[in-house]
Amino acid sequence: MRTTLTLDPDVAQKLKRRMADQKLTLKDAVNRALRAGLAVEERKPKAPFKVKAHAFGFRPGIDPDKMNQLSDDLEVEDFLAKWRR
């Protein structure tokens, strides 16, 4: 298909660079760029990621929002036990 195409200056500059870098004709460079852009458009969107809730069944007195604090406490206890030996 023959057509007249008016390019924005920044697009024309990028196209000229690509033509020089890859030794392409104007026709080949434009066709490749259009194919790449249209291929992105054709991809089907992926299904959204869903998180399934899970009851962890923590023992009473353990606050799941303070798990880092629990980890630190256990690490300190372990360090002290090793240091005392």
Secondary structure, 3 states (H helix, E strand, C coil): CCCCCCCCHHHHHHHHHHHHHHCCCHHHHHHHHHHHHHHHHHCCCCCCCCCCCCCCCCCCCCCHHHHHHHHHHHHHHHHHHHHHC
